[in-house]
Amino acid sequence: MPALWKLAIFFAAYVATGTLCDGLSLIPGVAIIFWPPVGILVGMLLLNDRRTWPWWIIAGGAAELTCNALLWGNPI
């Protein structure tokens, strides 16, 4: 398991990037096709040992749910 502080920083970076990308949408209320937070997840997977991948994917999923709830009001 990776250190909890690393997972927390990853979670915060994912949500912060998602918030920034929401502001970059060309037409308000239209789905975003370009979603850079997924690039952060892929980067974390490539930089870390394969046995820690489930933890990064769980943290990324939680961050994605948080973005959906905060930015678009989707129920968790």
C-alpha positions as CSV (number, residue, x, y, z in Angstrom):
1,M,0.0,0.0,0.0
2,P,1.3,3.5,-0.9
3,A,1.7,6.0,1.9
4,L,-1.7,7.7,2.8
5,W,-0.2,11.1,2.2
6,K,0.7,10.2,-1.3
7,L,-2.9,9.0,-2.0
8,A,-4.3,12.2,-0.4
9,I,-2.1,14.4,-2.6
10,F,-3.1,12.4,-5.7
11,F,-6.8,12.7,-4.7
12,A,-6.4,16.5,-4.2
13,A,-4.5,16.9,-7.5
14,Y,-7.2,14.9,-9.4
15,V,-10.1,17.0,-7.9
16,A,-8.2,20.3,-8.4
17,T,-7.4,19.4,-12.1
18,G,-11.1,18.4,-12.6
19,T,-12.2,21.7,-11.2
20,L,-9.8,23.6,-13.5
21,C,-11.0,21.6,-16.5
22,D,-14.6,22.3,-15.8
23,G,-13.8,26.0,-16.0
24,L,-12.2,25.4,-19.4
25,S,-15.3,24.0,-21.0
26,L,-16.2,25.9,-24.1
27,I,-20.0,25.7,-23.7
28,P,-21.3,25.7,-20.1
29,G,-23.3,22.6,-19.3
30,V,-21.9,20.5,-22.2
31,A,-19.9,17.4,-21.3
32,I,-16.2,17.7,-21.4
33,I,-14.4,15.5,-23.9
34,F,-10.9,16.3,-22.8
35,W,-10.4,15.2,-19.2
36,P,-6.8,15.7,-18.0
37,P,-7.3,14.2,-14.5
38,V,-7.3,10.8,-16.2
39,G,-3.8,11.6,-17.4
40,I,-2.7,12.1,-13.8
41,L,-4.1,8.7,-12.9
42,V,-2.2,7.0,-15.8
43,G,0.9,8.9,-14.8
44,M,0.6,7.6,-11.3
45,L,0.1,4.0,-12.5
46,L,3.2,4.3,-14.7
47,L,5.4,5.8,-11.9
48,N,4.5,3.3,-9.2
49,D,4.9,-0.5,-8.7
50,R,2.2,-2.6,-10.2
51,R,1.1,-4.1,-6.9
52,T,0.0,-0.7,-5.7
53,W,-2.2,0.0,-8.7
54,P,-5.5,-1.1,-7.0
55,W,-4.9,1.7,-4.4
56,W,-4.3,4.3,-7.1
57,I,-7.4,3.2,-9.0
58,I,-9.6,3.3,-5.9
59,A,-8.3,6.8,-5.0
60,G,-8.9,7.9,-8.6
61,G,-12.4,6.5,-8.6
62,A,-13.2,8.3,-5.3
63,A,-11.8,11.5,-6.8
64,E,-13.9,11.0,-9.9
65,L,-17.0,10.5,-7.8
66,T,-16.1,13.6,-5.8
67,C,-15.7,15.7,-9.0
68,N,-19.1,14.4,-10.3
69,A,-20.8,15.4,-7.1
70,L,-19.1,18.8,-6.7
71,L,-19.1,20.0,-10.2
72,W,-22.2,18.6,-11.8
73,G,-24.4,17.7,-8.8
74,N,-24.5,14.0,-9.7
75,P,-25.5,11.7,-6.8
76,I,-22.8,9.4,-5.5
